[in-house]
Amino acid sequence: MTDPNDGAWFAPKRFGYGCGLPIARQGWALLAGYLLVVGLCVQLAQWDPDVGMIGALALFVPATAVFLVIAAWKTRGGWRWRWGGED
């Protein structure tokens, strides 16, 4: 059984690869911050189709990479394929 005080921010998915929903306030804050960045990217892309789209992509790609790295690092048990068992 896993320790509830292990410092994980995200629960592992029961089936498949990756993480599930956040289980700590830090995970929720990370998710909320990422969603704010995505919303800002949408606003930039709508503001100016040429320059805004480039700025949105320049912001979206690194933000997504950082979000995924932190989520993988802070998922209880790490990211790996799971078949739904008690592993």
N, CA, C and O atoms as a MOPAC input file, in Angstrom:
PM7 MOZYME 1SCF
protein

 N      0.84300 1    -1.17900 1     0.00000 1
 C      0.00000 1     0.00000 1     0.00000 1
 C      0.88600 1     1.24000 1     0.00000 1
 O      1.98100 1     1.21800 1     0.56200 1
 N      0.42300 1     2.31800 1    -0.62500 1
 C      1.23000 1     3.52400 1    -0.73600 1
 C      1.02700 1     4.42000 1     0.47400 1
 O     -0.02600 1     4.40800 1     1.11200 1
 N      2.04600 1     5.18800 1     0.77000 1
 C      2.01700 1     6.11500 1     1.90000 1
 C      1.28200 1     7.38500 1     1.49100 1
 O      1.66300 1     8.01100 1     0.50200 1
 N      0.23300 1     7.79200 1     2.22400 1
 C     -0.48600 1     9.01000 1     1.84200 1
 C      0.34300 1    10.27500 1     2.02800 1
 O     -0.02500 1    11.32600 1     1.50200 1
 N      1.44300 1    10.20400 1     2.75700 1
 C      2.30300 1    11.36400 1     2.97500 1
 C      3.58200 1    11.28100 1     2.14300 1
 O      4.63900 1    11.73500 1     2.58300 1
 N      3.49300 1    10.70800 1     0.95500 1
 C      4.68100 1    10.52900 1     0.12700 1
 C      5.02100 1    11.75400 1    -0.71600 1
 O      6.00200 1    11.72600 1    -1.45900 1
 N      4.25000 1    12.81000 1    -0.62200 1
 C      4.53100 1    14.03600 1    -1.35600 1
 C      4.00400 1    14.04500 1    -2.77900 1
 O      4.34100 1    14.94500 1    -3.54800 1
 N      3.18800 1    13.06900 1    -3.15100 1
 C      2.64100 1    13.01700 1    -4.50800 1
 C      1.56800 1    14.08700 1    -4.68500 1
 O      0.80400 1    14.37800 1    -3.76400 1
 N      1.52500 1    14.66400 1    -5.87500 1
 C      0.50800 1    15.66300 1    -6.20200 1
 C     -0.60100 1    15.07600 1    -7.05800 1
 O     -1.70700 1    15.61400 1    -7.09500 1
 N     -0.31500 1    13.97400 1    -7.74900 1
 C     -1.27000 1    13.36400 1    -8.65900 1
 C     -1.40200 1    11.87900 1    -8.35900 1
 O     -0.43800 1    11.22500 1    -7.96400 1
 N     -2.60200 1    11.35800 1    -8.55200 1
 C     -2.84900 1     9.92600 1    -8.40700 1
 C     -2.55000 1     9.24600 1    -9.74200 1
 O     -2.74700 1     9.84600 1   -10.79800 1
 N     -2.08300 1     8.01400 1    -9.70500 1
 C     -1.86800 1     7.30900 1   -10.97000 1
 C     -3.20000 1     6.87000 1   -11.56200 1
 O     -4.17600 1     6.65900 1   -10.84200 1
 N     -3.22600 1     6.73800 1   -12.87800 1
 C     -4.41200 1     6.19600 1   -13.52600 1
 C     -4.51500 1     4.71600 1   -13.18800 1
 O     -3.50000 1     4.04300 1   -13.00600 1
 N     -5.72600 1     4.21900 1   -13.10600 1
 C     -5.89500 1     2.79600 1   -12.83100 1
 C     -5.64400 1     1.96300 1   -14.08800 1
 O     -5.06300 1     0.88000 1   -14.02000 1
 N     -6.08300 1     2.47300 1   -15.22200 1
 C     -5.85100 1     1.81100 1   -16.51000 1
 C     -5.11400 1     2.77800 1   -17.42100 1
 O     -5.47200 1     3.95300 1   -17.50000 1
 N     -4.09600 1     2.29700 1   -18.10500 1
 C     -3.40000 1     3.11600 1   -19.07400 1
 C     -2.13600 1     3.74700 1   -18.53200 1
 O     -1.57900 1     3.31200 1   -17.52400 1
 N     -1.69400 1     4.78900 1   -19.22900 1
 C     -0.42100 1     5.43500 1   -18.95100 1
 C     -0.67200 1     6.87000 1   -18.50700 1
 O     -1.53500 1     7.54900 1   -19.06400 1
 N      0.06500 1     7.33200 1   -17.52000 1
 C     -0.03600 1     8.72400 1   -17.11000 1
 C     -0.59500 1     8.87800 1   -15.71300 1
 O     -0.53500 1     7.97000 1   -14.88300 1
 N     -1.14700 1    10.07200 1   -15.48100 1
 C     -1.68200 1    10.35800 1   -14.14900 1
 C     -3.15700 1    10.70100 1   -14.24300 1
 O     -3.68400 1    11.02900 1   -15.30600 1
 N     -3.80000 1    10.61200 1   -13.09100 1
 C     -5.20300 1    10.97100 1   -12.99300 1
 C     -5.34100 1    12.38300 1   -12.45500 1
 O     -4.52600 1    13.25800 1   -12.74700 1
 N     -6.37400 1    12.59000 1   -11.67300 1
 C     -6.63800 1    13.90900 1   -11.10900 1
 C     -5.66500 1    14.23200 1    -9.98200 1
 O     -5.08200 1    13.33200 1    -9.37800 1
 N     -5.49600 1    15.51500 1    -9.70400 1
 C     -4.64300 1    15.90200 1    -8.58000 1
 C     -5.21800 1    15.39700 1    -7.25600 1
 O     -6.43300 1    15.29200 1    -7.09100 1
 N     -4.32100 1    15.08700 1    -6.31500 1
 C     -4.73800 1    14.63300 1    -4.98700 1
 C     -4.21600 1    15.56000 1    -3.89900 1
 O     -4.46600 1    15.33200 1    -2.71500 1
 N     -3.49100 1    16.60900 1    -4.29300 1
 C     -2.95600 1    17.57400 1    -3.33600 1
 C     -3.22000 1    18.97700 1    -3.87000 1
 O     -3.41500 1    19.17700 1    -5.06900 1
 N     -3.22100 1    19.93500 1    -2.96300 1
 C     -3.49800 1    21.30300 1    -3.38500 1
 C     -2.44800 1    21.82400 1    -4.35100 1
 O     -2.75500 1    22.66700 1    -5.19400 1
 N     -1.21700 1    21.34200 1    -4.24900 1
 C     -0.18100 1    21.75600 1    -5.18300 1
 C     -0.49200 1    21.27200 1    -6.60000 1
 O     -0.23100 1    21.97800 1    -7.57400 1
 N     -1.04900 1    20.06800 1    -6.70800 1
 C     -1.44100 1    19.54500 1    -8.01100 1
 C     -2.58200 1    20.33800 1    -8.61500 1
 O     -2.58800 1    20.61500 1    -9.81400 1
 N     -3.55500 1    20.70700 1    -7.77800 1
 C     -4.66400 1    21.53400 1    -8.26400 1
 C     -4.15900 1    22.90800 1    -8.69000 1
 O     -4.62500 1    23.45400 1    -9.69000 1
 N     -3.21400 1    23.47200 1    -7.94500 1
 C     -2.65200 1    24.77800 1    -8.30100 1
 C     -1.89300 1    24.68600 1    -9.62500 1
 O     -1.99900 1    25.58100 1   -10.46300 1
 N     -1.13300 1    23.61400 1    -9.81500 1
 C     -0.41000 1    23.41600 1   -11.07200 1
 C     -1.39000 1    23.29400 1   -12.23500 1
 O     -1.18500 1    23.90600 1   -13.28300 1
 N     -2.44300 1    22.51600 1   -12.06100 1
 C     -3.44500 1    22.35000 1   -13.11100 1
 C     -4.15300 1    23.66700 1   -13.41300 1
 O     -4.36700 1    24.00000 1   -14.57800 1
 N     -4.51600 1    24.41800 1   -12.37500 1
 C     -5.18400 1    25.71200 1   -12.57600 1
 C     -4.26100 1    26.68700 1   -13.30200 1
 O     -4.69900 1    27.40500 1   -14.20100 1
 N     -2.99100 1    26.71400 1   -12.91600 1
 C     -2.03800 1    27.58900 1   -13.59800 1
 C     -1.86700 1    27.22100 1   -15.05600 1
 O     -1.77700 1    28.09600 1   -15.91700 1
 N     -1.82100 1    25.92500 1   -15.33700 1
 C     -1.69100 1    25.47900 1   -16.72300 1
 C     -2.92400 1    25.86800 1   -17.53200 1
 O     -2.80400 1    26.31200 1   -18.67400 1
 N     -4.10100 1    25.70500 1   -16.94900 1
 C     -5.32200 1    26.08300 1   -17.66400 1
 C     -5.39000 1    27.58900 1   -17.90400 1
 O     -5.90700 1    28.02700 1   -18.93200 1
 N     -4.88100 1    28.37800 1   -16.97700 1
 C     -4.80800 1    29.83100 1   -17.18900 1
 C     -3.87800 1    30.16800 1   -18.35600 1
 O     -4.18200 1    31.04700 1   -19.16300 1
 N     -2.75400 1    29.47200 1   -18.44100 1
 C     -1.82600 1    29.69600 1   -19.55700 1
 C     -2.48700 1    29.30600 1   -20.87500 1
 O     -2.32600 1    30.01100 1   -21.87100 1
 N     -3.21700 1    28.21200 1   -20.89900 1
 C     -3.91500 1    27.79700 1   -22.12200 1
 C     -4.95200 1    28.84900 1   -22.51200 1
 O     -5.08800 1    29.18200 1   -23.69000 1
 N     -5.68500 1    29.37400 1   -21.52400 1
 C     -6.65500 1    30.43900 1   -21.81300 1
 C     -5.98100 1    31.68700 1   -22.35200 1
 O     -6.50600 1    32.33600 1   -23.25700 1
 N     -4.81900 1    32.02800 1   -21.80300 1
 C     -4.06300 1    33.17600 1   -22.30000 1
 C     -3.60900 1    32.93400 1   -23.74100 1
 O     -3.62700 1    33.85400 1   -24.55900 1
 N     -3.20900 1    31.71800 1   -24.04800 1
 C     -2.79400 1    31.38900 1   -25.41800 1
 C     -3.95300 1    31.54400 1   -26.39500 1
 O     -3.77000 1    32.03500 1   -27.50900 1
 N     -5.13800 1    31.13000 1   -25.98100 1
 C     -6.32300 1    31.28800 1   -26.83600 1
 C     -6.60100 1    32.76300 1   -27.06900 1
 O     -6.89500 1    33.17100 1   -28.19300 1
 N     -6.51000 1    33.57200 1   -26.00800 1
 C     -6.73600 1    35.00800 1   -26.15500 1
 C     -5.69900 1    35.65100 1   -27.07700 1
 O     -6.03900 1    36.50400 1   -27.89700 1
 N     -4.44300 1    35.24500 1   -26.94300 1
 C     -3.38700 1    35.77100 1   -27.82300 1
 C     -3.65400 1    35.40900 1   -29.27700 1
 O     -3.48100 1    36.24300 1   -30.16500 1
 N     -4.06900 1    34.18400 1   -29.52200 1
 C     -4.31300 1    33.73900 1   -30.89300 1
 C     -5.50500 1    34.47500 1   -31.50600 1
 O     -5.51500 1    34.73300 1   -32.71000 1
 N     -6.50000 1    34.81300 1   -30.70000 1
 C     -7.65900 1    35.54200 1   -31.21200 1
 C     -7.36600 1    37.03000 1   -31.38900 1
 O     -7.97200 1    37.68700 1   -32.23600 1
 N     -6.44300 1    37.56100 1   -30.59400 1
 C     -6.12300 1    38.98300 1   -30.62800 1
 C     -5.51500 1    39.38600 1   -31.96900 1
 O     -5.93400 1    40.36800 1   -32.58100 1
 N     -4.53200 1    38.62500 1   -32.41200 1
 C     -3.86100 1    38.90300 1   -33.68500 1
 C     -3.52600 1    37.56100 1   -34.33100 1
 O     -2.67500 1    36.83000 1   -33.82500 1
 N     -4.17900 1    37.23100 1   -35.43200 1
 C     -3.97400 1    35.90900 1   -36.04300 1
 C     -2.52000 1    35.60700 1   -36.43200 1
 O     -2.11600 1    34.44500 1   -36.43200 1
 N     -1.74000 1    36.62400 1   -36.75900 1
 C     -0.36300 1    36.37300 1   -37.18800 1
 C      0.60500 1    36.35500 1   -36.00700 1
 O      1.19200 1    35.32100 1   -35.68800 1
 N      0.76100 1    37.49200 1   -35.37500 1
 C      1.71200 1    37.60500 1   -34.26900 1
 C      1.21200 1    36.86200 1   -33.03700 1
 O      1.99600 1    36.22800 1   -32.33200 1
 N     -0.08600 1    36.93800 1   -32.77700 1
 C     -0.66100 1    36.27900 1   -31.60500 1
 C     -0.51200 1    34.77000 1   -31.64600 1
 O     -0.26600 1    34.14300 1   -30.61600 1
 N     -0.65800 1    34.18100 1   -32.82100 1
 C     -0.51600 1    32.72700 1   -32.94800 1
 C      0.91000 1    32.29100 1   -32.65100 1
 O      1.12200 1    31.27300 1   -31.99200 1
 N      1.88200 1    33.04400 1   -33.12600 1
 C      3.28000 1    32.72100 1   -32.84200 1
 C      3.56600 1    32.85500 1   -31.35100 1
 O      4.22000 1    31.99700 1   -30.75700 1
 N      3.07100 1    33.93600 1   -30.75100 1
 C      3.24500 1    34.12800 1   -29.31700 1
 C      2.54100 1    33.04800 1   -28.51000 1
 O      3.06400 1    32.57500 1   -27.50100 1
 N      1.34500 1    32.66000 1   -28.96300 1
 C      0.59900 1    31.61500 1   -28.26600 1
 C      1.34800 1    30.28900 1   -28.31800 1
 O      1.43800 1    29.58900 1   -27.30900 1
 N      1.87400 1    29.94400 1   -29.46100 1
 C      2.63700 1    28.69500 1   -29.58200 1
 C      3.93300 1    28.75400 1   -28.78100 1
 O      4.34700 1    27.76400 1   -28.17900 1
 N      4.57300 1    29.93500 1   -28.78000 1
 C      5.81100 1    30.09500 1   -28.01300 1
 C      5.56400 1    29.97000 1   -26.51900 1
 O      6.47400 1    29.61800 1   -25.76900 1
 N      4.35300 1    30.25300 1   -26.08000 1
 C      3.99500 1    30.11800 1   -24.67200 1
 C      3.42600 1    28.73000 1   -24.36900 1
 O      3.71700 1    28.15500 1   -23.32000 1
 N      2.61700 1    28.19500 1   -25.28300 1
 C      1.91300 1    26.93200 1   -25.04900 1
 C      2.84100 1    25.72500 1   -25.00600 1
 O      2.70700 1    24.87400 1   -24.12800 1
 N      3.77300 1    25.64200 1   -25.93700 1
 C      4.63600 1    24.45700 1   -26.03500 1
 C      5.51300 1    24.28500 1   -24.78800 1
 O      5.53500 1    23.19100 1   -24.22400 1
 N      6.23600 1    25.31900 1   -24.33300 1
 C      7.03200 1    25.11800 1   -23.11100 1
 C      6.17100 1    24.91800 1   -21.86500 1
 O      6.54700 1    24.15900 1   -20.97200 1
 N      5.02400 1    25.58800 1   -21.79300 1
 C      4.14800 1    25.40900 1   -20.63100 1
 C      3.64100 1    23.97600 1   -20.55500 1
 O      3.56100 1    23.40300 1   -19.46800 1
 N      3.29700 1    23.39500 1   -21.69900 1
 C      2.84100 1    22.00700 1   -21.72300 1
 C      3.96400 1    21.05900 1   -21.33000 1
 O      3.74200 1    20.11100 1   -20.57700 1
 N      5.16200 1    21.30700 1   -21.83200 1
 C      6.30500 1    20.45300 1   -21.48400 1
 C      6.58900 1    20.50900 1   -19.98300 1
 O      6.81100 1    19.47400 1   -19.35500 1
 N      6.58300 1    21.70300 1   -19.41100 1
 C      6.82900 1    21.85000 1   -17.97300 1
 C      5.73000 1    21.16300 1   -17.17200 1
 O      6.01400 1    20.47100 1   -16.19400 1
 N      4.47800 1    21.34900 1   -17.58100 1
 C      3.36500 1    20.70900 1   -16.88400 1
 C      3.50400 1    19.19100 1   -16.90300 1
 O      3.33000 1    18.54400 1   -15.87000 1
 N      3.81200 1    18.62000 1   -18.04700 1
 C      3.93300 1    17.16400 1   -18.15400 1
 C      5.10100 1    16.61100 1   -17.35000 1
 O      4.98600 1    15.55100 1   -16.73400 1
 N      6.22100 1    17.32000 1   -17.35300 1
 C      7.38700 1    16.85700 1   -16.59100 1
 C      7.08600 1    16.87900 1   -15.09200 1
 O      7.38500 1    15.91800 1   -14.38200 1
 N      6.49800 1    17.96900 1   -14.61400 1
 C      6.17200 1    18.05400 1   -13.18700 1
 C      5.11900 1    17.02700 1   -12.81000 1
 O      5.22600 1    16.39500 1   -11.75900 1
 N      4.09800 1    16.84600 1   -13.65000 1
 C      3.05100 1    15.85900 1   -13.35800 1
 C      3.64000 1    14.44900 1   -13.31300 1
 O      3.26500 1    13.65800 1   -12.44800 1
 N      4.53500 1    14.12800 1   -14.20800 1
 C      5.15500 1    12.80200 1   -14.20200 1
 C      6.03400 1    12.62500 1   -12.97000 1
 O      6.06600 1    11.54600 1   -12.37800 1
 N      6.73500 1    13.66300 1   -12.58700 1
 C      7.64400 1    13.60800 1   -11.44000 1
 C      6.87700 1    13.49400 1   -10.13100 1
 O      7.34400 1    12.84400 1    -9.19500 1
 N      5.70200 1    14.11900 1   -10.05400 1
 C      4.94500 1    14.16100 1    -8.80500 1
 C      3.74700 1    13.19700 1    -8.78400 1
 O      2.85700 1    13.35600 1    -7.94900 1
 N      3.70700 1    12.21900 1    -9.67000 1
 C      2.64600 1    11.20800 1    -9.65500 1
 C      3.07100 1    10.06100 1    -8.75600 1
 O      4.19400 1     9.56700 1    -8.85400 1
 N      2.18200 1     9.64500 1    -7.89200 1
 C      2.46600 1     8.52700 1    -6.98400 1
 C      2.74900 1     7.27000 1    -7.80500 1
 O      1.88600 1     6.80000 1    -8.54700 1
 N      3.94600 1     6.73700 1    -7.67200 1
 C      4.33300 1     5.53000 1    -8.41000 1
 C      4.87900 1     5.80100 1    -9.79300 1
 O      5.26700 1     4.86200 1   -10.48900 1
 N      4.92400 1     7.06200 1   -10.22000 1
 C      5.45500 1     7.40200 1   -11.53400 1
 C      4.49600 1     7.05600 1   -12.65900 1
 O      3.43600 1     6.47000 1   -12.44000 1
 N      4.88800 1     7.42500 1   -13.85400 1
 C      4.09100 1     7.11300 1   -15.03600 1
 C      4.55600 1     5.78700 1   -15.60700 1
 O      5.73200 1     5.60700 1   -15.92000 1
 N      3.64100 1     4.88400 1   -15.73500 1
 C      3.89200 1     3.60200 1   -16.39300 1
 C      2.54200 1     3.01700 1   -16.79100 1
 O      1.49700 1     3.47700 1   -16.33300 1
 N      2.57200 1     2.01600 1   -17.63400 1
 C      1.34000 1     1.38600 1   -18.06200 1
 C      0.74700 1     0.58800 1   -16.92500 1
 O      1.45400 1    -0.17200 1   -16.26200 1
 N     -0.54500 1     0.75100 1   -16.68900 1
 C     -1.24300 1     0.00500 1   -15.65100 1
 C     -2.43900 1    -0.72500 1   -16.26100 1
 O     -3.12200 1    -0.21800 1   -17.15000 1
 N     -2.65900 1    -1.92000 1   -15.75100 1
 C     -3.71700 1    -2.77200 1   -16.25700 1
 C     -4.92900 1    -2.81700 1   -15.32900 1
 O     -5.85600 1    -3.58400 1   -15.58900 1
 N     -4.95300 1    -2.04100 1   -14.27900 1
 C     -6.11100 1    -1.99400 1   -13.40600 1
 C     -5.99500 1    -2.85900 1   -12.17100 1
 O     -6.93200 1    -2.93000 1   -11.37600 1
 N     -4.89100 1    -3.50100 1   -11.99800 1
 C     -4.71000 1    -4.35300 1   -10.81500 1
 C     -4.32500 1    -3.54100 1    -9.59000 1
 O     -4.34600 1    -2.31000 1    -9.62000 1
 N     -3.98400 1    -4.20900 1    -8.55000 1
 C     -3.58100 1    -3.57600 1    -7.29500 1
 C     -2.08100 1    -3.33100 1    -7.26600 1
 O     -1.41300 1    -3.68900 1    -6.29600 1
 N     -1.54600 1    -2.72600 1    -8.31600 1
 C     -0.10000 1    -2.49100 1    -8.36400 1
 C      0.24500 1    -1.07400 1    -8.04100 1
 O      1.42100 1    -0.71100 1    -8.03900 1

